[in-house]
Amino acid sequence: MADILRLENEADPKGRRNEQVARSEVECKEGNIKQDGCIKETGSHLADYTIKHFGAEIISIEKPPRLAGAEAPASPGFISLTVNADKGDLDFSEKETGQVLGFNEYLCKLSDKRVLVENLADDNICKVVKPADASRYFPGGRKRIKARIFKRLGRWFNCPGYLLSLTFDPKKISREDSWRLVGLLRREFMDRVNRWRKRHGMPKAKFLAVLEVQRGTGYPHVHLVFPYLKWLAPIAWMTEQWGQAENSVDYKVKDSMSPVSYVCKYISKLEGWPDLALSYLWVNRTRLYSMSRDYVLPDYSDKRVPEWSFRGVMSRYKLAGNFSNVMSRYETMLGAEDIVEMVIKDSS
């Protein structure tokens, strides 16, 4: 159990560590190139439906126009990239245009959806839940993700670490394939790295990984952090294993950094991603971040006894329209501030 709870790479003897740092410096000198929304609501086009015993509904809405996303930030990582183009210069294929429209339609539906749950202890109390609050594509969902990361890893701060950056070459792989395969390619790359380390008498390198979108190209960009590690593998060998451009693998050694802040920073940056990159996350169900199993603590303290039971799902417009019927069944409704506002507005 003690081994599972440790958030660090096993330390090598001092002599070996000094040798590894020296090798990193030599490689750097010889060959390494250092490169130091608002969703529009469309309630008037919802399909008519009937609610029976608070049953589920099927919502149909018009396809919304493409959202104007916020300005994509420059690479905020420890290893900056030199990219000239702006996200507005991205060329969309016909397939990508349809994909973005589908993603925006999904956001509209999710933003409009409401789930009605009933309290198990007192059936006179119900609550309105917004599924969007649990989605990474909305601010509330990103906040919850960061809270979970802090709960798992928040006890470790200010440790040395090794940072690795992996980028894709548009000349060698298409944008669609890079997003579809980024998780698989990253895992295969780290498997080869750890096999190489094992053959050379070094322990497994444990890491945290997070995605960022490459500004100007719309391709994914992988950041990996290895706490308490000073050297990973030869940079030239890793570049060959990654199989992209000559400068597609870059690294930096930090004397002090925070694994938690490193990952959460990129979760926050998701708000500035262009719609195209977000649509690729959505269509491929790509994980935004991941970590070695050693870092996933066997902590089940957050498992709570269920308090609510599902009663139905509907749009907030239909819920407002049936507000009197719902309240005739319940004495108290929680989490329905926006529904109450709509009812008051319609009645005035």
KABELLIN-V159049 format. One record per residue. RES is the residue in three letters. OMEGA is omega in degrees with one decimal (none if undefined). Layout:
res = {RES RES}
omega = {OMEGA OMEGA}
//
This chain:
res = {MET ALA ASP ILE LEU ARG LEU GLU ASN GLU ALA ASP PRO LYS GLY ARG ARG ASN GLU GLN VAL ALA ARG SER GLU VAL GLU CYS LYS GLU GLY ASN ILE LYS GLN ASP GLY CYS ILE LYS GLU THR GLY SER HIS LEU ALA ASP TYR THR ILE LYS HIS PHE GLY ALA GLU ILE ILE SER ILE GLU LYS PRO PRO ARG LEU ALA GLY ALA GLU ALA PRO ALA SER PRO GLY PHE ILE SER LEU THR VAL ASN ALA ASP LYS GLY ASP LEU ASP PHE SER GLU LYS GLU THR GLY GLN VAL LEU GLY PHE ASN GLU TYR LEU CYS LYS LEU SER ASP LYS ARG VAL LEU VAL GLU ASN LEU ALA ASP ASP ASN ILE CYS LYS VAL VAL LYS PRO ALA ASP ALA SER ARG TYR PHE PRO GLY GLY ARG LYS ARG ILE LYS ALA ARG ILE PHE LYS ARG LEU GLY ARG TRP PHE ASN CYS PRO GLY TYR LEU LEU SER LEU THR PHE ASP PRO LYS LYS ILE SER ARG GLU ASP SER TRP ARG LEU VAL GLY LEU LEU ARG ARG GLU PHE MET ASP ARG VAL ASN ARG TRP ARG LYS ARG HIS GLY MET PRO LYS ALA LYS PHE LEU ALA VAL LEU GLU VAL GLN ARG GLY THR GLY TYR PRO HIS VAL HIS LEU VAL PHE PRO TYR LEU LYS TRP LEU ALA PRO ILE ALA TRP MET THR GLU GLN TRP GLY GLN ALA GLU ASN SER VAL ASP TYR LYS VAL LYS ASP SER MET SER PRO VAL SER TYR VAL CYS LYS TYR ILE SER LYS LEU GLU GLY TRP PRO ASP LEU ALA LEU SER TYR LEU TRP VAL ASN ARG THR ARG LEU TYR SER MET SER ARG ASP TYR VAL LEU PRO ASP TYR SER ASP LYS ARG VAL PRO GLU TRP SER PHE ARG GLY VAL MET SER ARG TYR LYS LEU ALA GLY ASN PHE SER ASN VAL MET SER ARG TYR GLU THR MET LEU GLY ALA GLU ASP ILE VAL GLU MET VAL ILE LYS ASP SER SER}
omega = {-179.9 179.7 -178.5 -175.3 -179.4 176.6 179.6 170.6 -177.7 -176.6 174.3 173.8 -174.8 -179.4 -179.9 -179.9 178.1 178.9 -179.9 178.0 178.5 178.1 178.9 -179.6 179.2 179.1 179.6 -179.3 -173.6 -170.4 -174.4 178.6 -177.6 177.3 -176.9 none -178.4 180.0 178.4 -176.4 -177.5 -175.4 -174.3 -176.7 178.5 -179.4 176.8 177.8 178.1 179.1 178.1 -176.5 178.9 -179.5 -178.5 178.3 173.3 -175.9 178.5 -179.3 177.3 175.8 -177.9 175.1 179.5 -178.6 175.3 -175.9 178.7 -179.2 -179.9 -178.3 172.2 -178.3 -175.7 -174.8 178.4 -180.0 -174.7 180.0 177.7 -178.9 -174.2 -170.2 175.2 -177.6 178.4 -179.6 -178.3 176.2 179.8 170.2 178.8 179.1 -179.3 177.4 176.8 179.5 178.9 178.1 177.5 178.6 179.1 176.3 177.0 178.9 179.1 179.4 -178.1 178.8 -176.1 -172.8 175.0 178.8 179.9 179.1 -176.7 -179.9 -177.7 -178.2 -178.6 -175.8 173.3 -178.8 174.1 -179.8 176.2 -177.5 177.3 179.0 -179.7 -179.2 178.3 -177.2 179.0 -179.3 179.3 -177.2 -179.4 178.8 178.1 178.0 179.4 177.8 -179.7 178.0 178.2 179.4 178.8 179.4 -179.3 -169.1 -171.0 -178.2 -177.3 178.3 171.8 175.7 174.2 -179.0 -179.7 -177.5 -178.6 -179.8 179.3 179.8 -179.7 177.1 -179.7 179.5 -175.5 -178.9 179.5 179.6 180.0 -179.1 -179.6 178.7 -178.8 -172.8 -172.1 179.5 179.6 -178.9 178.3 179.3 179.0 178.9 -178.6 175.4 178.5 178.6 -178.0 173.7 177.7 -179.9 -179.9 178.9 -179.3 172.4 179.7 -178.5 176.7 178.8 -179.8 -168.1 166.7 -178.0 178.9 -178.2 171.5 176.9 176.9 -179.1 176.5 -179.1 -176.5 179.0 174.5 -177.1 -173.1 172.3 175.7 176.9 -179.0 -179.4 176.5 177.4 180.0 -177.9 -175.8 -178.9 179.4 -176.5 179.4 178.9 179.6 177.8 178.3 -179.4 179.4 170.6 178.1 -177.9 -177.2 -178.6 -176.6 176.8 -179.4 -178.4 176.2 178.2 -179.5 176.8 -179.8 178.6 -179.8 178.3 -178.3 -179.7 -179.5 -178.5 -176.3 178.5 -179.0 173.7 178.8 -177.8 179.2 -179.6 -178.7 -180.0 173.6 -178.0 -177.6 -179.5 177.6 179.6 176.7 174.6 -175.8 -173.6 180.0 -176.0 -175.6 176.0 179.2 178.8 178.0 -179.5 176.9 -178.3 179.7 -175.4 179.1 -173.6 177.6 -175.9 -178.3 -177.6 -179.1 177.7 -177.1 176.2 -179.0 179.3 -172.8 175.6 -177.5 177.5 180.0 178.5 -178.4 175.0 -179.4 177.6 178.6 176.8 177.1 179.3 179.7 -174.7 -178.0 178.4 179.8 -177.1 174.8 178.5 -176.9 177.1 -176.5 175.8 -179.5 173.8 -175.6 -177.1 -178.5 177.4 178.7 178.2 178.6 179.9 179.9 179.9 -179.1 -177.5 -178.1 none}
//
